Amino acid sequence: MLSRLSGASTTQSLSFSPARADARSPAHRRRGLGRWLAVAALAIAPSAQAAWFVWETVELPMSSGASCGNGTPYRFFVNTTPLSNDFTLMFEGGGACWDQLACEGQGTYSASNPDGIPTNYLSLANAAAGGLVTPFTARADPFQSVATQSWNMVYLPYCTGDVHAGNAVVVFSDADPQHPRTQHFAGQANIRAAASWLRQHMGRPSRLLMTGFSAGGVGATAQYAIVRDTLAPTGRTTLIADSGPLYNAPLSGTPEQYPSLPLHEKIRSTWGLDGPQGIIATLAAKLPGLDASNMGSLAPALAQKYTGDRFGYMLFEDDQIFSGFSYYAFYPYIQQEKDPQKRAEMMHVLWMQDIAQWTPTLATRRNISYWLPWARDFNGSHCLTIVDFSGTGLADQGYQDITPFVNANLNRGQVLRKVADNEIPGQIDGWLAFLAIVEQLFGL
């Protein structure tokens, strides 16, 4: 059990906003959904001003190397309970960048939080809404139950544009040479420093879940070994990575063979992943099974090193967001196509090619599971664990949503490897149904 945290200030709620997949702008969709998540958070937020069950802010010292992309201090948030010594670490998602505009937060796939993380981040109307952005950090969610809601929670915001993994400082002036952007790709230092703080102030957890959505799913995977070794949990340790796949992309290959290769080449060089202190060198020293030329080898390498842990990966086969992020900037024929539907179809072909090579790689290790439903009519079928789990099942195979997958990984049940048998979107309910009604009533 945990004592009152030192070095942390109290706040009452969270922040982030998944976007609706319709014709409205991404910024409009973020604002609309964020407002209603905030309203929902206020409806169920605890009123007691206590040390337990509230979100507390931790600001890491600049001397740790931690910072947001704009050079401001990195802050994360903890929500503790005296009833458990189990921890959930949630890695936030939200785009990425390798040019000036995207690092300034401009564009469809741009980096989130370009101006840093304020101390009241978790109470902002367009942010994670008191943890309701995902059931894993919703202490009292009336629609979605998950075992970790009774655990100690750690929310790791995303403000570096590097999927929590970079180690470089880059000056971008490609869009506005008169006003360059100095971007601190400090994701690796942020998570390393946060893990050290947690170990020092909260001790070793019993059970540990590391999870994340979108860019956070990549980050949770990339940082798994570093965080696990730092926290040294005494019980079961689990990774559940949502919609942030590291596909096979060996540097010796070609884009025709491995569609994600141009993306991997870009981020490896821009974010300092291949540098002497980069994440790839760090992981190569820890994981004998890692092929440093292929980031897609990380999942089996982790499973090989930590044989008693469980690793679960999930995504929608019709994901329209991460596929756009992965391919749009790197394939001119996609950029030149003016019909949005045809562009989406082109990217879907590449997405399915990557999946076809990814799942056999995952299946090489007996402690890796995966869950690939077709789609749900929310957020461009991107992310299964944001807001609630509705629409994430495989109904024709007897699964209503991903709950059995989550529980099997946490409780060391059957290793589930499930793929959709049809192209029928899952049906949404719970918070998502509520949001759909609100949108219809108010035209958001």
HELIX and SHEET records of a PDB file:
HELIX    1   1 PRO A   26  ILE A   44  1                                  19    
HELIX    2   2 MET A   62  SER A   64  5                                   3    
HELIX    3   3 GLN A  100  CYS A  103  1                                   4    
HELIX    4   4 TYR A  121  SER A  123  5                                   3    
HELIX    5   5 ALA A  129  GLY A  131  5                                   3    
HELIX    6   6 PRO A  135  THR A  137  5                                   3    
HELIX    7   7 ALA A  147  SER A  150  5                                   4    
HELIX    8   8 GLY A  187  MET A  202  1                                  16    
HELIX    9   9 ALA A  215  ALA A  222  1                                   8    
HELIX   10  10 TYR A  224  LEU A  231  1                                   8    
HELIX   11  11 LEU A  261  THR A  270  1                                  10    
HELIX   12  12 ILE A  279  LYS A  286  1                                   8    
HELIX   13  13 MET A  295  SER A  297  5                                   3    
HELIX   14  14 LEU A  298  LYS A  305  1                                   8    
HELIX   15  15 PHE A  322  TYR A  327  1                                   6    
HELIX   16  16 TYR A  328  PHE A  330  5                                   3    
HELIX   17  17 PRO A  332  GLN A  336  1                                   5    
HELIX   18  18 PRO A  340  LEU A  362  1                                  23    
HELIX   19  19 ASN A  379  SER A  381  5                                   3    
HELIX   20  20 ALA A  395  GLN A  397  5                                   3    
HELIX   21  21 THR A  403  ASN A  411  1                                   9    
HELIX   22  22 GLY A  430  PHE A  442  1                                  13    
SHEET    1   A10 SER A   9  THR A  11  0                                        
SHEET    2   A10 TRP A  55  GLU A  59 -1                                        
SHEET    3   A10 ARG A  75  ASN A  79 -1                                        
SHEET    4   A10 ASN A 152  LEU A 156 -1                                        
SHEET    5   A10 PHE A  87  PHE A  91  1                                        
SHEET    6   A10 LEU A 208  PHE A 213  1                                        
SHEET    7   A10 THR A 237  ASP A 242  1                                        
SHEET    8   A10 ARG A 310  MET A 314  1                                        
SHEET    9   A10 ILE A 368  LEU A 372  1                                        
SHEET   10   A10 ARG A 417  VAL A 419  1                                        
SHEET    1   B 2 ALA A 168  PHE A 172  0                                        
SHEET    2   B 2 ARG A 181  PHE A 185 -1                                        
END                                                                             
